[in-house]
């Protein structure tokens, strides 16, 4: 009898999981994550990189179809809709994140699952099942690839192909063997490099568009009998061999069916890169506790993990709104001056002279405790130096939005409404209907258009 390899075990889980086996709290969290994603997808409307990607894919696909392009309110093929919705939902920097995998599941899972479910006229339970499968697979692939991978590769673009393939494959009811083939085809297409941040380039939205589209393609091809590498993750010339120096194959099958990684996923409170959130919350804590004003602060030292230095370090003088969301100094400047770092705050203030001046008084330092805890825990620590020589220390063990400090359903609804309003993606009445439908997804006979 041949020994089962990790890729095969993960594929078997993805192909055989049934809705009835998912605990009710996990299903409820999947609904919440979907609504959070839906708002993020609408917030990308009108953004130049998103619209460029949308124009390209729309030109390559049919002018109408069963799968909904949310920002444009018309249909196309599953591939086109998945790619555009994935690009759109990753623009506002408000989509969810799994700490341990350093991975944004929603931006690749829900676009592929929604596009496929609408094309197949699948019931809500099948859509939710597929979404859970996508999260469970993608998160474990991200954890497997490790910290060395994330230093160079954008994990959402790489692990995201597997997440999208798993979600699509679940809806297509792939057998375990064909799911494994889908993973093989997904992995050989996995891509996404961090170099774009140095130039304020548009690639981040292309990463999610490609991952969602490539994963969906891999699953549809496998459904048609197309084969892929059977050990694409751990094989000698597979993903880990090419993209990681600390990959741990045990993480691919960690707690399958008992540990629900989806429930570990965090909501993003601030409209910026998640690496900035722990320090932002710690600075807010110090300023509120000690009644400090921005003008009283001489310097802020954010004590961070190495991943934050790798991703945020190159962004010294942000040139665009999106690049500013990866600038620790800009984020902390907005927090100090406005008490928040929301979508409108970045649009109006990232080049504000007061924000720029504060930005230049912020520096990051590697903290051994914070780095040792990462990525399982994202601790926030800051040292705030006042002009009069006094120093204040701030610490946050769970940033706002983490599972232990999560958003309530009311807060998730408010966030979705705010995101929908941002570029007039949907009005309040429309979003109230979306919210009502979301909380009843498990009872939906078919997944219809939303807008």
N, C-alpha and C positions, 0 to 999 in steps of 0.2 A: 504494500500500500504506500503510495507516494505521500510525502509530508506536505501539508498545506503551507503555502508561503503567505506572508502578510498581505500582499496585494490581493490574493485569492480570498483570504478571510474577510477583508474589508469589502470586497465585491459581493461576497455571499451575504453579508449583513445587509448591504444596501439593497440587494435584490429580494431579500426574503422578509424584511421587516414589514409588519402589518400595523395598521392604524390602531387596532385594539390593544397592541402591546405597548403603546406610548402612554405614559402616565398623564392624567388629566392636567396637572400643573404645567407639564411640558407643552401640551397642546395650547393651553392658554398663553404661555409665553411666546409660542410661535405666532399666534394671532397678534400679539403686541409688537413683535419684531416686524411683522408684515406691515402694520399700520405705520410704524416708524419709518420703514423703507419707502412706503408709498409717498409720504410727505417729502422725503429726500429726493425721490424721483421727480416730483413736481417742481422742486426748488431748482433743478437744473435747467428749467425752461429758459430759453433765450441766452444762455451762456455760450460764448463764442466757440469754445472747443466742442461743447456738446452739439451745437447746431451744425458744426462742420462734419462731425461724425454722423449725425442724423442725415444730412444731405447726401453723404456718400452712400450709406446703407440704403436709404430710400431709393436712390438712383439705381442700385444694384438689384432691388427686389420689386415685387409686384406693387402696383399703386393701391391695392386693397387686399385684405386677407383677414383671417380669423383672429389674429393676435394683435393686441392693442398697443399702440405707441402712445404712452400717457401724455407726454408734453404736446403732442400734435393732435390727439383725439381722432385718430383714424387707424385703420388696421393695415397689416401687411403679413408677410410670412413669419413663422416663429423665429427664424434666424434674425431677420431684420429687427423685429420688435425687441427680442432679447438683447441684442447688441445696443440699440439706442437707449432702452430703459436702463441698462447697466451703466452706460456712460453717464446718463443724466443723474442717476442716484448717487454717484460718487463725486459729484462736483462741489456740493455745499459743505463737505466735511462734517456732515451730521449723521452719517450712516453708522451702524453699530460696529463693535469690535470685540473680538475674543482675545483676552489678555495673553493667555498662554501660547496661543498660536500666532499672535500679532497679525491678525487676519480679520478682514471686514467681510463676513459671510453674506449679509443681506444683498450687497451690491452685485453679487454673482449668482446667488441661489434663487432669489425671487424673480429676477428677470427671466431666467431660463424656465423656471417652474410655471410662472404665469403664462408665458407665451405658449408653452406646450399644453398646459391645461386648457387654455382657451381654444387651441387648435383641435384638441381631442374632445372638447366639451366634457371634460372630466368633472366629477363631483368634488365638492369642497373637501371632503375627507381625503380624497386622493391627492389633492393639491397640498394639504397640510402634511400628509405623510411624506410626500416628495420633498417638501421644504425641510422637514426634520432630517430626512436622509441626507440632503445636501449639506446641512450644517454639520451633522455628525461626521461625515466623510471629510469635508474640507478642513474642519478644525483639526482633526487628527493628522491630516497630511501636513498642515502648517506646523503642528507640534513636532512631528517626525523630522521635518527639515531643519529645525533648530535655529539657534542664534546666528550661526555663521552664514546661513542662507539669507537671512533678513538683512544682513549688512550690505549685501550687493543687490539682492533680488526683492522686488515688491511681492510679498507672499500672496497678496490678494490676486495678483495676476497669474501666479504659478499654481498654488494650491487651489485657486479659484476655478481652474479648468476642471479639476476633479469634482469639486462641489457642484458645479453646473451639470457635469456629466451624470453624476449620481442622482440629482433631482430629476433631470430629464429621463434618465433610464428607469427610475421608479415609476413615472407616469406611463412610460412605454411598456412597462411590465417586462423588462429584460430578465432573462434567466441569469443565474449567477455567472455562468460561463460568458454570456454576452455582456454582462456588466463588467466583467474583468477585461474583456476586449475593449469596451468603451473607455475604461481607465487607461489602457495602453495607448489608445489614440489621443486621449486627453493629455496624457503626460508628455507625449512627443511634441505637442503644440504649446506646452507651458512656457510663458515668457513674461518679462517685466523687470526693468532695471531702474535703479534709483537715480541714475545719472541725470535724468531729466530735471531734477530739483535744482541742480546747480545753474541751469540756464533759464529757469522759470518756463520750461517747455510744457506742452499740452498733453504729454504722454499718459498721465495718470488715468484720465478718462478712457483712453485707448486700451489701457491694461484691463479694465473691467469689461469693456465692450468685447474685446478679443476673448477674454476668459469665458464669459457667458456664451458667446457665439461658438467658440471652439469646443466647449464642453457639450453644448447642445448638439453640435455637428457629430461629435464622437459617439454620442448615444444613439442618434438616428442612424448613423452608419452601422453601428453594432447591431441594431435592430434588423438591418438588412443583411446581416451576415458578415460584415467587414471585420477583419481580425486586427488585434493590436497586441503589443508585447504583454506577456503574461506576468512578468516581474518588473513592470515599468518603474515601480517605486524603489525597490531595494536591489534590483539586478546590477550586475557588474558594470553595465553601461546605461543604467537607468538614471532616474531623476536625482537621487541622492549622490550618486557617483559624480554627476556633472555639477551639482549645485550646492553641495553641503560638505562640511568636514566634521560635523558633529551629529549626523543623523542617527536617530535611535528607532529602529524598526519596531520595538515594543510599543511605542506610542501609537502606532497605526491601529492596533487592536485593543488598546487600553479600555477595559470596561464596556466593550460593545454590548448594548442591550441593557446595561445596568447603570452606567455613568452617562448622563445626558448632557453632553457638552453644550448643546443649544442653550440650556438653562444657565450656563456660566457666562453667556454673552452680555456685554455691557452696552448701555445706551450712551450716546455722546451728548453731553450737556452743552459744552461750548462749541462754537462753530469753527473748530481748528483741529489740527493734527492731534491725535490722542496723546502723543508724547508730551504735549504742553499742558494737559489737563491736571495732572497731579500738582505741579508747581503753581498753576493758576488757582486751584482750590486752596493750597497752603498760603499763598499770598493774600487771598481774600480773608482767610481766617485771621492772619496777623493784623491786617488793616482794620477789620471789624472789632477784633478783641481789644486792640490798643488805640482805636479811633485815630488812625493815621490818615493823612492826606498825601496824595502823590507828590506834592511839592515839598514835603518834609523828608522824602526818601532820597538818600545819596546813592545807594547801590542796593541791588538785589542779586543774591547768589542763589541760583537754582541748583540744587544738589540732585543729580540725575543718574540714570543708568546709561550704559554704553550705547544702547540702541538709540536713545535720544540724541546723544552726541553724533552718532553716525548719520542720522536722518536730518536733524535740525542744524547741526554744526555748519554745513556749507552755506546756509541761508543767513548771510550777514547783512545784506542791504536789499530787502525784497522789492521787486519791481512791479509785481502784480498783486491783486487781491488774493489770488490763490496761493502764490508763493508766500505772502505774508502770514498765512495760516500755518506755515512751517517755520516761522520765526519766533523763538521763545521770547525775545525782547518785545516784539510787537504785541504778542498775546498778553504778556504781563503788563505792558503799557496800557492796553485797552482795559484790562481788569483794574488797574490802579486808578485810571482816570474816570472810567464809566461804571465800574462795579460789575462788568459783564464783557463777554467777547462773542457777541451774536452776529448774525449775518449782516444786519444793517450797520453794526459797529465797524466791521471790516471795510465795508463799501465806503463809508463816510470818513473813516478815521485812520486807515493804515498809514497814510502819508501826512497826517496832521503833525505839525511841528512839535507839539507837546508829546505826542505818542512816540515820535522819532527820538526826541530827547530822552524820554524814559527808556526806550529800547536800548539806547547806547549806554545806559547805566545798569544793564542786566548782563550777567555772565553765567555760564553753566560750568559746573565742576562735577567730575565723576565722584559718586559717593559709594563706598564699598557696601554698605548695608542695602542701599537702594538697588545697586547692581546685582547683589547676591539674591535678592528677592525676585527680581525680574526674570522671565516674563510672567510668572505665576501671579505675582502681586506688583502693582504699580504704585509705589509709595511716593508721596510728594513731600519734599523738604525744601525749605527756603531759609536763608538768612537775610534779614532786612536791616540795612544800616541807615540810621537816621542822620541828618545833618549835624545834630548836636552830639554825635558820637555814640549814642545808645544803639544797641543791637537787639533785635527780636528774632526768635526762632519759630518757624511754623512747620507743622507736620500734619499730613493727612494720610491715613492708612488705606482708605478706600475712596477714590474720587467719586464725585456725584455721578450716578449712572451705573456704577459697578453693582454686581448682584447683591452685595451686602449694604448698598446705599442706593438702591435702584429708584427708578421713576415709578410713580403710581400710574394707574390707568388714566386718571384725570390729567396728570402731567404729560403722559404720552399723547393723549388727545390734543391737549393745548399745543404741544410741540408740532404735531402734524398739521394743525390748523395754521400755525405760524409759518411753517414751511410752504404750505400751499399758497398762502397769501404773498409770499416773498416776490415772486415774479408772475403773480396772477395765474398760477397753474390751475387753481380751482377756487371757487368762492366758498363761503362758509356753509351755505345750504347744501352744496354738492358734497363737501367734506363730511358734513354730519351724516349724510346717507352712506358715504364710504365707511365711516366709523361704525354705524349700525350694522352694515353688511359684514364688516370684519369680525365683529363679536359673534356673528352667527355663521361663520364660514363652515363649521363642521356640519351644519344642517343644509348647506346649499346643494341643490340637485345638480347644478352645473356651474362652472365658473364663466360668467358672462362678462361683457364689457363693464367697466367701472365708471366711465365718464361719458 
